[in-house]
Amino acid sequence: SFDYFVETLGRLAPDAQWCAAGIGRHQIEVNEWCVAAGGHCRTGLEDNIRIDRDTLAPSNAALVRRVVDLCDRYARPVATAAQARAILGLDAA
């Protein structure tokens, strides 16, 4: 299960940054699991073209907004672009 993988990663690589990807209608569900469990989120039109069953996503920004709302619900901060690059160990833009 998801919890088993998160627990195992925490035991084997406690400093690792992680996320999980949900595809299609499962994207928001997996995003919520990640936020609740302390991970990061992946979202975007490359994995999902809908906001819900009946609504096409008008943009990547609309899908990102859903994840930001999840972060607010779980009192998780949202990284800026510069913070995300630092978390991933990338050079500054």
Secondary structure as GFF3:
##gff-version 3
##sequence-region A 1 93
A	DSSP	alpha_helix	2	12	.	.	.	ID=ss1
A	DSSP	beta_strand	19	20	.	.	.	ID=ss2
A	DSSP	three_ten_helix	24	26	.	.	.	ID=ss3
A	DSSP	alpha_helix	27	37	.	.	.	ID=ss4
A	DSSP	beta_strand	40	41	.	.	.	ID=ss5
A	DSSP	beta_strand	50	52	.	.	.	ID=ss6
A	DSSP	beta_strand	55	56	.	.	.	ID=ss7
A	DSSP	alpha_helix	60	73	.	.	.	ID=ss8
A	DSSP	alpha_helix	81	87	.	.	.	ID=ss9
###
